Amino acid sequence: MSIRTILENKGREVATVDPSATLEAAAQLLAARKIGALVTLGEAGNVIGILSERDVVKAIARDGAAALGQTVSSVMTTAVTLADEETTVDEAMEIMTRGRFRHLPVCENGELLVGIVSIGDIVKRRIEEVEEEAEQMRTYIHAG
């Protein structure tokens, strides 16, 4: 099962934020959209960073309330791991676990942003797979 399946079911919309936006504006967007991360795109539309709730918390812990006036670009994670639509659910889970992050932007040809998956999306899909396998096993047992 690939990430493509998840994106086809949940949609491909990705919340983005301008790198020059303030951390306060970004935090308000995270709260309003009830999401955990915002992707930042460069002028060419390529992923240049990701701002997670963890980035916001670290900035506030370091600089207090003054952090809210800082720009997203000064706080965001710039070493962004990307996946493509052919990445399997198991591979995505491994990437996220190894990297200790919860959001994985999905790009075509390593550049064009086509979606994002969260660890919640991955876990939900794995649970669905296990339930489907269990149902197939029950059907097999009852048919015999």
WOQUI-V240527 format. One record per pair of residues at least 24 apart in sequence whose ideal C-beta (glycine too) atoms are under 10 Angstrom apart, sorted by sequence separation. I is the first residue (numbers start at 1). J is the second residue. D is the distance in Angstrom with one decimal. If there is no record, write none. Layout:
[[I:J:D] [I:J:D]]
This chain:
[[14:38:8.7] [15:39:7.2] [16:40:6.6] [17:41:9.0] [27:51:9.1] [49:73:6.9] [51:75:6.6] [52:76:8.4] [77:101:7.8] [80:104:9.0] [81:105:8.2] [82:106:7.2] [83:107:7.6] [84:108:6.7] [14:39:5.5] [16:41:5.6] [26:51:5.6] [48:73:8.2] [51:76:4.4] [52:77:6.8] [80:105:6.4] [82:107:4.8] [84:109:8.0] [92:117:6.3] [97:122:9.7] [27:53:8.5] [30:56:7.3] [49:75:9.1] [50:76:6.2] [51:77:7.4] [77:103:9.8] [84:110:7.5] [93:119:7.7] [96:122:6.9] [14:41:9.1] [49:76:3.7] [50:77:5.3] [80:107:9.5] [92:119:8.7] [95:122:9.7] [23:51:8.1] [48:76:8.2] [49:77:6.1] [50:78:8.5] [82:110:6.4] [89:117:8.9] [16:45:9.9] [19:48:6.8] [26:55:9.1] [27:56:5.4] [49:78:4.9] [50:79:9.5] [82:111:8.9] [85:114:6.7] [92:121:8.8] [93:122:5.2] [19:49:6.7] [21:51:9.1] [26:56:7.2] [27:57:9.8] [48:78:6.7] [49:79:8.9] [50:80:5.1] [84:114:8.5] [85:115:7.7] [87:117:8.9] [92:122:5.4] [93:123:8.0] [16:47:9.3] [47:78:9.7] [49:80:6.3] [50:81:9.1] [82:113:8.8] [17:49:9.1] [19:51:9.1] [23:55:8.6] [24:56:9.5] [27:59:9.7] [40:72:6.1] [48:80:7.8] [50:82:9.8] [83:115:9.2] [89:121:9.1] [90:122:9.0] [93:125:9.4] [14:47:9.5] [17:50:9.5] [23:56:6.2] [27:60:9.0] [40:73:7.1] [47:80:5.5] [83:116:9.3] [89:122:5.8] [92:125:9.2] [93:126:7.2] [16:50:9.8] [17:51:6.2] [38:72:7.6] [47:81:10.0] [83:117:7.3] [89:123:9.4] [16:51:9.8] [47:82:6.4] [89:124:10.0] [15:51:10.0] [23:59:6.1] [40:76:5.6] [46:82:9.8] [89:125:5.3] [90:126:8.2] [23:60:8.2] [39:76:9.3] [40:77:9.4] [89:126:6.2] [38:76:8.3] [40:78:8.8] [37:76:9.7] [89:128:9.9] [90:129:9.9] [23:63:9.5] [27:67:9.6] [28:68:9.8] [37:77:9.2] [40:80:8.9] [89:129:7.5] [24:65:9.4] [27:68:7.1] [39:80:8.1] [26:68:9.3] [23:66:9.8] [24:67:8.8] [25:68:8.9] [29:72:10.0] [23:67:5.7] [24:68:3.9] [26:70:9.9] [22:67:9.6] [23:68:5.2] [24:69:6.9] [26:71:9.2] [27:72:10.0] [22:68:6.6] [23:69:7.2] [24:70:8.9] [25:71:9.8] [26:72:5.2] [54:100:9.3] [22:69:5.8] [23:70:5.1] [25:72:8.2] [54:101:8.0] [22:70:6.9] [23:71:7.4] [54:102:8.3] [22:71:6.5] [23:72:6.4] [26:75:8.4] [52:101:7.0] [53:102:8.8] [21:71:6.9] [22:72:7.5] [26:76:8.7] [52:102:7.2] [53:103:9.7] [20:71:5.6] [21:72:5.0] [23:74:8.3] [50:101:8.2] [52:103:6.4] [19:71:6.6] [20:72:7.3] [21:73:8.8] [23:75:5.8] [51:103:9.8] [18:71:9.0] [19:72:5.3] [20:73:6.8] [22:75:10.0] [23:76:9.4] [50:103:6.4] [18:72:7.1] [19:73:3.7] [20:74:10.0] [50:104:9.2] [17:72:5.4] [18:73:8.9] [19:74:8.8] [50:105:6.6] [17:73:9.8] [19:75:10.0] [49:105:10.0] [19:76:7.1] [47:105:5.3] [17:76:8.4] [19:78:9.9] [47:106:9.8] [47:107:6.4] [46:107:8.0] [47:110:9.2] [37:101:8.5] [39:103:8.3] [41:105:9.9] [46:110:8.6] [47:111:7.9] [36:101:9.9] [37:102:7.3] [38:103:9.2] [46:111:4.9] [47:112:9.3] [36:102:6.1] [37:103:4.0] [39:105:5.5] [45:111:7.5] [46:112:7.8] [47:113:5.8] [50:116:8.8] [36:103:6.3] [37:104:9.5] [44:111:7.7] [45:112:6.6] [46:113:7.8] [35:103:8.6] [37:105:8.8] [39:107:10.0] [44:112:9.7] [45:113:7.0] [42:111:9.8] [47:116:9.7] [41:113:6.7] [12:85:9.8] [39:113:6.5] [8:85:9.3] [39:116:6.5] [7:85:6.7] [38:116:9.6] [6:85:9.3] [37:116:7.4] [3:83:5.8] [4:84:8.9] [5:85:9.0] [2:83:9.5] [3:84:7.5] [4:85:4.0] [6:87:10.0] [35:116:9.1] [37:118:7.7] [2:84:8.9] [3:85:5.5] [4:86:6.9] [36:118:6.6] [2:85:6.2] [3:86:7.5] [4:87:8.8] [5:88:9.9] [6:89:7.3] [35:118:8.2] [36:119:9.2] [2:86:5.4] [3:87:4.9] [5:89:8.0] [36:120:8.7] [2:87:6.4] [3:88:7.6] [2:88:5.6] [3:89:7.0] [6:92:8.5] [1:88:6.4] [2:89:7.2] [1:89:4.8] [3:91:8.6] [1:90:8.2] [2:91:8.9] [3:92:5.9] [14:103:9.8] [2:92:9.0] [1:92:10.0] [14:105:7.2] [14:106:8.5] [12:106:8.3] [16:113:8.0] [7:106:6.5] [14:113:5.9] [6:106:8.8] [14:114:8.3] [16:116:9.7] [3:104:8.0] [12:113:9.0] [14:115:6.2] [15:116:8.2] [4:106:8.6] [12:114:5.9] [13:115:7.9] [14:116:4.8] [3:106:5.7] [12:115:4.3] [13:116:8.7] [11:115:7.8] [12:116:8.5] [10:115:8.2] [10:116:9.5] [7:114:7.1] [8:115:9.4] [10:117:8.0] [7:115:4.2] [10:118:9.3] [6:115:8.1] [7:116:8.6] [4:114:9.2] [6:116:10.0] [7:117:7.3] [3:114:9.6] [4:115:8.9] [6:117:5.5] [10:121:6.1] [3:115:7.5] [6:118:9.6] [9:121:8.9] [3:116:9.7] [3:117:5.7] [7:121:8.9] [10:124:8.8] [6:121:5.2] [9:124:9.3] [10:125:9.4] [6:122:7.4] [9:125:8.3] [3:121:8.7] [6:124:8.3] [3:122:8.6] [6:125:5.5] [9:128:9.3] [5:125:7.2] [3:125:9.0] [6:128:9.9] [2:125:10.0] [5:128:9.8] [1:125:6.6] [1:126:8.6] [1:128:9.1] [1:129:6.3]]
